[in-house]
Structure formats: C-alpha cells, structure tokens
Amino acid sequence: MTPDVRPLVAGNWKMNGTRDSLDQIKAIAQGVMVPLSEKVETLICPPATLLYVSTALATDSPLAIGGQDCHQARSGAHTGDISADMIADCFGTYVIVGHSERRIDHAETDQMIRAKAQAAYQAGLTAIVCVGETGEERDAYQTLDILKRQLFGSLPEEATAENTVIAYEPVWAIGTGLTPTAKDVEIVHAFIRDELILRFADEGKGMRILYGGSVKPGNARELLAVDNVDGALIGGASLKATDFLAIYGTYEALLA
C-alpha cells in the first residue's frame, strides 16, 4: 500500500453478464455500504449492455460503475464502438483502457491507448491504464523494459493522480490461476512508481497502481499488503458478489 493513497478495488467483468447478473451488482452495491467505503473505493466495469442499469442500481451506494473500453473519438462512423462520452452519459465514472486483451486481440498500440485515455479525460472519466508483460517477455527478462515503454507511450502528459489509475496485469497471470510472488509484485510496482514520479513528479506519488492477474479471496491479503499496491483489478472473482466483497473486505484488517 502507498501511504495517504485511497485504495481501489475494481472488477472487470469482460464479456460476461446478462440481465440475470444484475443481482450480483445489487449485492455488491449493498455490500460496500459499510464504514470501510470511506477508506477504500470500489468499482465494477460490466459489459456495455448493463452499464446504464448498473449505475441505477448503485445510485445509493458508494460503488462506482465504469466501462471496459472506449473509442478515442467522441463520435462518428465507428460501428460497434462506444465513446467515453457515452459512458459518462450512462453515469459511468471510470473506463479501462489498454487491457492486454485489447492490445492483443485488437492490436491496440500505446499511441491508441494514450488517445483513449485523453478521450476519457475529456469526458470527465478516470482512465485505468493497463500495462503488463507476456510470458515470453518475462522469460526473456524484458518485464521492466516492456513496462517502461508502455508507461511512456500510453500515458498522456495530462495524466494526474485524480484522472489516472495504473493497473499492472502480467499477461501470463490473467485467468490462468498463476500469480507472481509478492516479492516480484513489489519489485514491479516500485519500478512503476519510480517511473511515474520521474515523469509526473508529485502527481506520480499519488497515482494508484493496482495489481491484476488471478486475484482471488485466497491470495488478496498477501498481494494487497505489498508496498505500492493500491488495490486490485479483478477479473473472474468479480463476477460473484461474495468473492468480490471478500477481496474488498481484506482491507478491514490491512487498514486497521
């Protein structure tokens, strides 16, 4: 954890969830309505089809709702895409950009991700900018070089602690059940923090750095206690309210 930085526990539902899943949103919204919410922020990013209804269900809750991606343009002939303004129009407050599944499946470049983050800022959204290395890059000892390149290329100059969150997601750990050791996470997050401070000075000290990659109730406490880990970006475990709330509840002991 980083002193004086409010952690963020965020869930990325990816291409999962139909109207039947709204009960999970409702349960999460109700479950975070405890004193802990003053110290820890929570967020769920459902598929776009559930975005508006989810924000309605979270109206009386501290739970934030966000989008999983946005186009870099505000509007136009981009069939199937969603703009940052559309997310904001549905009362979303965050958007994930640069997730490895977008970088790989849709060949998104650092330049595109930077433009998407800027679109998020223009719409009044907070951008969660994802970075991370593949298994091949890790085996070749290129992790820090890859992260340095992604951070430099993907983060706009306008990035601040208020409008930007970084999510470190080692690609080889996403959905595999594998996780780096706590020491490995500590080294990477310290490197990211140093890079942020080098570029953004005091703003870099306050930017939240989330860990993502097979975060579960069973390993959450060990991971969230690591220096410079300011929360988690959770995949599969965020689909079940009980699992998401268990990870969130880890902070009761960590912040006691």
Sequence and secondary structure as in RCSB ss.txt:
>XXXX:A:sequence
MTPDVRPLVAGNWKMNGTRDSLDQIKAIAQGVMVPLSEKVETLICPPATLLYVSTALATDSPLAIGGQDCHQARS
GAHTGDISADMIADCFGTYVIVGHSERRIDHAETDQMIRAKAQAAYQAGLTAIVCVGETGEERDAYQTLDILKRQ
LFGSLPEEATAENTVIAYEPVWAIGTGLTPTAKDVEIVHAFIRDELILRFADEGKGMRILYGGSVKPGNARELLA
VDNVDGALIGGASLKATDFLAIYGTYEALLA
>XXXX:A:secstr
  TT   EEEEE  S   GGGHHHHHHHHHHT SGGGGTSEEEEE  GGGHHHHHHHTTTSS EEEES  BSSSS
SS TT  BHHHHHHTT  EEEE  HHHHHHS   HHHHHHHHHHHHHTT EEEEEE   HHHHHTT HHHHHHHH
HHHHS TT  TTTEEEEE  GGGTTTS    HHHHHHHHHHHHHHHHHHHTHHHHH EEEEESS  HHHHHHHHT
STT  EEEESGGGGSHHHHHHHHHHHHHHT 
